[in-house]
Amino acid sequence: MPLKQTDVVVVGGGQAGIAASEHLTKAGIKHIVLERARTAENWRSMRWDSLVANGPAWHDRFPNMKFKNQHQDAFVPKEEVADYLVDYAKMFGAPIHEGVNVNSVQRKDKGGFVIETTDGVFEASYVISATGAFQKAMVPPIVPEIEKIKQIHSTAYRNPGALPKGNVIIIGAGSSGSQIAADLMKTSRKIFLSVGAHDRPPRRYRNRDFCWWLGVLNLWDAEANPSSTHTTIAVSGADGGSTVDFRKLANKGLTLLGVTEKFDDGVLTFKNNLTENISEGDKNYLSILDLADAYVDRNGLDLPLDPEAREIGPDPECIVRPIRSIDLYEENITTIIWATGFANDYDWLQVDAFEANNIPSHKRGISSEPGVYFLGLPWQSRRGSSFIWGVWHDAKFIVDHIQKQQGYLAYSGSAERL
């Protein structure tokens, strides 16, 4: 099979890869996008059936195309998000090669990179890793495989009917964990939720969505710094969108637990930190309201008061007297859902672009390995980097950098003194 050459190889055909391709196309830079499955596949096959976008349609999109047939304040279903990304890529003719696995990327001796794939070997001057933030499902090694109890990651959850009969415990209370818990609470099952540290912004406040508030308060554009880490956010657009309130969920039957600590002989044990985690989540929630009120006053905006938003309900029994352990068999728990996030998977990227623990070494996506770029990482340049609209701006910065590098390399003078 003949060697294929291009200027840039983009690995990943999701929102990050599409954003990179758009800017490369506008810059006239020859490139290809390699996607191991279908374009935007993760939205289709790594999400549960009822998932909708966590932000409204006016916000969670690329700048150059709106969602079709959706109200601007609607939360778009996952399949329509995937269709939107596919249509967006078609709009500018993104050269996406689907069904291609990248096996390795290695630096050539005399510059550039060799990319070995299931569709042959490519050579390129630059490589953009656009595999994003959700690479490899992470399940902590706490509970071994045990008889009669099904264990899945949140990416494998589809709907309540796909689970064995019996009760369910969900480990992790970010957006995925809290939304899956709410989905399962529509059934007659008893649902347990292990809650760690989290932010929980108001879904709406004073007639504005939290996405709007984080925008005008410059919190989406808060720049990354050495202390910036991915924070678990409990937010939901399900059923029209509402603030995730763990107290209200508990009063409707959800059993809250602290962080899952260990497992022994059928019994799960939890840290005594549920009250603290709920309290810290409340502080984050109220801090957003404080910032919003101050912004309204400072700018003289005519937005209605919303005093009910500041009402924090009474603690349910599971917070007042935290449960420290449960026997899975006595509670008839037949399913454990691990909503515990993701780990990096860069085995294919065999270059000097990583720190300890396989963490990308980069500044705003420009890696420590010249010619290699990362795109779609949490806090890549700012808080909003891993979101659809945020990755578009990061992609422009990276492509601008590639274009500048090409300009330098195109120089053919001798720097002689004139």
C-alpha positions in Angstrom: 0.0 0.0 0.0 1.6 3.4 -1.0 2.5 5.9 1.5 0.0 8.7 1.9 1.2 12.3 2.5 -0.5 15.3 3.9 0.4 18.4 5.9 -1.7 17.7 9.0 -3.3 14.5 10.4 -6.1 15.1 12.9 -6.9 12.0 15.1 -10.5 12.0 16.1 -13.7 12.9 14.3 -15.7 14.3 17.1 -16.3 18.0 18.0 -12.6 18.7 18.4 -11.6 17.1 15.2 -14.4 18.8 13.3 -13.4 22.2 14.7 -9.8 21.6 13.8 -10.8 20.6 10.3 -12.9 23.8 9.8 -10.0 26.1 10.7 -7.5 24.0 8.6 -9.8 24.2 5.7 -10.2 28.0 6.0 -6.4 28.3 6.2 -6.0 26.2 3.0 -3.9 23.6 4.9 -4.0 20.1 3.4 -5.2 17.6 6.1 -7.2 14.5 6.8 -9.2 13.5 9.9 -9.0 9.9 11.0 -12.0 8.6 13.0 -12.0 5.1 14.3 -15.8 4.8 14.1 -18.5 7.2 12.7 -18.3 10.9 12.9 -19.4 12.1 16.4 -19.8 8.4 17.4 -19.5 8.9 21.1 -22.7 11.0 21.2 -24.5 8.0 19.8 -23.0 4.9 21.4 -21.5 6.1 24.6 -24.5 7.9 26.1 -27.8 6.8 27.6 -31.0 6.9 25.6 -32.6 9.9 27.2 -29.5 12.1 27.4 -29.8 15.7 26.2 -27.2 18.4 26.0 -26.3 20.1 29.3 -26.5 23.5 27.8 -29.3 25.2 25.7 -29.3 25.1 21.9 -28.3 28.8 21.6 -25.1 28.1 23.6 -23.9 24.6 23.1 -23.0 24.8 19.4 -20.4 26.0 16.9 -20.5 29.7 16.0 -21.3 29.2 12.3 -24.5 27.0 12.4 -27.6 26.8 14.6 -29.5 23.7 15.5 -32.4 22.9 13.1 -35.9 22.9 14.3 -35.0 23.6 18.0 -36.0 26.4 20.2 -33.0 28.4 21.3 -33.6 27.5 24.9 -34.2 23.8 24.3 -31.8 21.1 25.4 -31.0 19.1 22.3 -31.3 15.2 22.4 -28.0 13.4 21.9 -28.9 11.9 18.5 -29.6 15.4 17.2 -26.3 16.7 18.6 -24.6 13.9 16.7 -26.5 14.8 13.5 -25.6 18.5 14.0 -21.9 17.6 14.1 -22.2 15.5 11.0 -24.0 18.2 9.1 -21.5 20.8 10.3 -18.6 18.7 9.0 -20.4 18.3 5.6 -21.0 22.1 5.4 -17.3 22.7 4.7 -16.4 19.3 3.3 -14.3 18.0 6.2 -12.0 15.2 4.9 -13.0 12.7 7.5 -11.9 9.1 7.0 -14.3 6.9 9.1 -13.5 3.4 10.4 -9.8 4.1 10.7 -7.8 3.1 13.8 -4.6 4.9 14.5 -2.1 2.3 15.7 0.9 4.6 16.2 2.4 8.0 15.7 6.2 8.3 15.7 8.6 11.1 14.8 10.7 10.6 11.6 14.4 11.0 11.8 14.4 13.9 9.5 11.3 15.8 10.7 7.6 15.1 10.5 5.7 12.1 11.6 4.8 8.6 10.5 1.2 7.6 11.3 0.4 3.9 11.0 -3.3 3.1 10.7 -5.6 0.3 9.7 -6.0 2.2 6.4 -2.3 2.3 5.6 0.7 4.6 6.5 0.5 8.3 6.4 3.3 11.0 6.6 2.5 14.4 8.0 4.4 17.5 9.2 1.9 18.0 12.1 -0.4 15.8 14.2 -3.4 17.1 16.2 -4.7 14.7 18.8 -8.4 15.6 18.9 -9.5 12.6 20.9 -10.9 14.9 23.6 -11.6 14.4 27.2 -13.5 11.1 27.1 -11.0 8.5 26.0 -11.1 5.5 28.3 -13.8 4.7 30.8 -12.3 4.7 34.3 -13.5 2.3 37.0 -11.7 2.3 40.3 -10.5 -1.2 41.4 -12.8 -1.3 44.4 -15.3 -4.0 43.7 -14.1 -7.3 42.1 -16.3 -9.2 39.7 -18.9 -10.8 41.9 -21.8 -13.2 41.3 -25.3 -11.8 40.6 -24.1 -8.2 40.5 -23.7 -6.4 37.2 -21.1 -3.7 37.0 -21.0 -1.1 34.2 -19.5 2.3 33.5 -21.9 5.1 32.8 -21.0 5.0 29.1 -22.7 1.5 29.0 -25.9 2.6 30.6 -28.9 2.9 28.2 -32.2 2.8 30.1 -33.7 1.2 33.2 -35.2 -1.7 31.2 -31.7 -2.8 30.1 -30.6 -3.5 33.7 -31.3 -6.6 35.7 -34.3 -6.5 38.0 -33.3 -5.2 41.4 -31.9 -2.1 43.0 -29.0 0.1 41.7 -26.1 2.0 43.2 -24.4 4.7 41.2 -20.9 5.7 42.1 -20.3 9.4 41.3 -22.7 12.3 41.3 -21.5 14.6 38.5 -23.7 15.3 35.5 -23.8 11.6 34.4 -24.3 10.1 37.8 -27.0 12.6 38.9 -28.9 12.3 35.6 -28.8 8.5 35.5 -30.1 8.5 39.1 -33.0 10.7 38.2 -33.7 8.5 35.2 -33.8 5.4 37.3 -35.9 7.1 40.0 -38.8 7.0 37.5 -39.0 3.3 38.2 -40.0 1.4 41.4 -36.3 0.5 42.1 -34.5 1.7 45.2 -31.6 3.9 44.0 -28.4 4.8 45.9 -26.0 7.6 44.9 -22.4 7.9 46.2 -21.7 11.7 46.2 -18.2 13.2 46.1 -17.0 16.8 45.8 -18.9 18.7 43.1 -20.1 22.0 41.8 -23.8 22.5 41.3 -24.6 25.7 39.4 -28.2 27.0 39.2 -29.9 25.8 36.1 -31.7 29.1 35.8 -31.5 32.3 37.9 -33.3 35.6 37.3 -34.6 34.5 33.9 -31.2 33.4 32.6 -29.6 30.0 32.2 -26.4 29.3 34.1 -24.5 29.1 30.7 -25.4 32.8 30.2 -24.3 33.7 33.7 -20.9 31.9 33.4 -20.4 33.7 30.1 -21.1 37.3 31.3 -19.2 36.7 34.5 -16.2 35.6 32.4 -16.1 32.2 34.2 -16.2 30.2 31.0 -13.1 32.2 29.9 -11.3 31.8 33.1 -7.8 31.0 32.0 -6.1 27.7 32.9 -3.3 27.8 35.4 -1.2 25.2 37.2 -3.9 24.6 39.8 -6.8 24.2 37.2 -8.3 20.8 37.4 -11.4 19.2 36.0 -14.2 19.7 38.5 -17.2 17.4 38.7 -20.3 19.5 37.8 -23.8 18.3 38.7 -26.0 19.9 36.0 -28.9 18.6 33.9 -31.0 19.6 30.9 -33.3 16.6 31.3 -37.0 17.2 31.3 -36.6 20.8 30.3 -33.7 21.4 32.7 -33.7 22.0 36.4 -31.1 22.7 39.1 -29.7 19.5 40.5 -30.8 19.5 44.2 -29.6 16.5 46.0 -31.9 17.2 49.0 -35.0 17.3 46.8 -33.9 14.0 45.1 -33.4 12.4 48.5 -36.8 13.5 49.7 -38.2 11.8 46.6 -36.6 8.5 47.5 -33.0 8.7 46.5 -30.5 7.4 49.1 -27.4 9.6 49.3 -24.0 8.2 50.4 -20.5 9.5 50.9 -17.6 8.7 48.7 -17.2 5.0 48.1 -14.2 3.8 50.1 -13.9 0.0 50.0 -15.6 -3.3 49.5 -15.4 -6.4 51.7 -17.5 -9.6 51.6 -20.5 -8.1 50.0 -20.4 -4.8 51.9 -19.6 -1.4 50.5 -18.2 1.2 52.9 -18.4 4.9 52.5 -16.4 7.9 53.8 -18.0 10.1 56.4 -18.0 13.1 54.1 -21.5 13.3 52.6 -22.5 16.3 54.7 -19.3 18.1 53.8 -19.7 17.4 50.1 -23.3 18.5 50.0 -22.4 21.7 52.0 -19.5 22.6 49.6 -21.9 22.1 46.7 -24.3 24.5 48.3 -21.5 27.1 48.7 -20.7 26.8 45.0 -24.3 27.2 44.1 -24.8 30.3 46.3 -21.6 31.8 45.2 -22.9 31.9 41.6 -26.1 33.6 42.8 -24.0 36.2 44.6 -21.9 36.9 41.6 -25.0 37.1 39.4 -26.7 39.6 41.8 -23.6 41.8 41.9 -23.4 41.8 38.1 -27.0 42.8 37.8 -26.6 45.7 40.2 -23.3 46.9 38.7 -24.7 46.9 35.2 -28.2 48.1 36.0 -29.9 45.1 34.3 -33.7 44.7 34.5 -33.9 41.1 35.5 -36.5 39.9 38.0 -35.6 39.0 41.6 -35.6 35.2 42.4 -35.6 34.9 46.2 -36.8 31.3 46.1 -33.5 30.3 44.5 -31.8 31.0 47.8 -34.0 28.6 49.8 -32.1 25.6 50.9 -34.4 22.8 52.1 -34.0 20.7 55.2 -31.5 17.9 55.3 -33.1 14.5 54.6 -32.5 11.6 56.9 -29.6 10.2 54.8 -27.7 13.5 55.3 -28.5 13.9 59.0 -27.5 10.4 59.7 -25.1 9.3 56.9 -25.1 5.6 56.0 -21.5 4.3 56.4 -22.0 0.9 54.8 -24.5 -1.2 52.9 -24.7 -4.9 52.2 -25.3 -5.3 48.5 -27.2 -8.5 48.9 -29.4 -7.4 51.7 -30.3 -4.3 49.8 -31.0 -6.4 46.7 -28.6 -4.3 44.7 -28.0 -6.1 41.4 -26.3 -3.3 39.4 -23.4 -1.0 40.2 -23.0 2.0 37.7 -19.6 3.6 37.8 -20.0 7.3 36.9 -16.4 7.9 37.7 -15.1 9.7 34.6 -12.3 8.9 32.2 -8.6 8.3 31.9 -6.2 9.2 29.2 -5.4 6.7 26.4 -2.4 7.8 24.4 -0.6 4.5 23.8 -0.8 5.3 20.1 0.9 8.7 20.4 4.6 7.6 20.8 6.3 11.0 21.1 7.9 13.0 23.8 4.7 15.0 24.7 3.8 13.8 28.1 4.4 14.4 31.8 4.1 11.7 34.5 1.0 9.5 34.4 0.6 10.0 30.7 -0.6 13.6 31.1 -0.2 15.8 28.0 2.6 18.3 28.4 1.3 21.4 26.6 0.6 25.1 26.7 -2.8 25.9 25.2 -2.6 22.7 23.2 0.9 23.3 21.8 2.8 20.2 23.1 6.4 19.9 24.3 7.0 17.8 21.1 7.2 20.3 18.2 4.6 19.5 15.6 2.2 17.7 18.0 -0.9 19.4 19.3 -3.7 18.5 21.7 -7.3 19.6 21.4 -10.5 19.1 23.5 -8.8 18.7 26.8 -10.4 20.0 30.0 -8.9 23.4 30.9 -6.8 23.3 27.7 -6.8 27.1 27.7 -9.8 28.0 29.7 -12.7 26.6 31.6 -14.8 26.1 28.5 -12.2 24.3 26.4 -13.8 20.8 26.4 -17.2 22.1 25.3 -18.4 22.4 21.7 -18.1 26.2 21.5 -14.9 26.3 23.6 -13.0 23.7 21.5 -13.8 25.8 18.3 -11.8 28.7 19.7 -8.9 26.5 20.9 -8.8 24.9 17.4 -8.4 28.3 15.8 -5.5 29.1 18.1 -3.8 25.8 17.2 -4.3 26.2 13.5 -3.0 29.7 13.6 0.1 28.4 15.3 0.6 25.7 12.6 0.2 28.4 9.9 2.8 30.6 11.5 5.2 27.6 11.8 4.6 26.9 8.1 5.5 30.5 7.3 8.8 30.3 9.1 9.7 27.0 7.5 8.9 28.5 4.1 11.7 31.0 4.5 14.5 30.3 2.0 16.8 33.2 2.6 20.2 33.2 4.2 19.9 36.0 6.8 22.8 37.7 5.2 23.8 41.2 6.3 22.7 43.7 3.7 
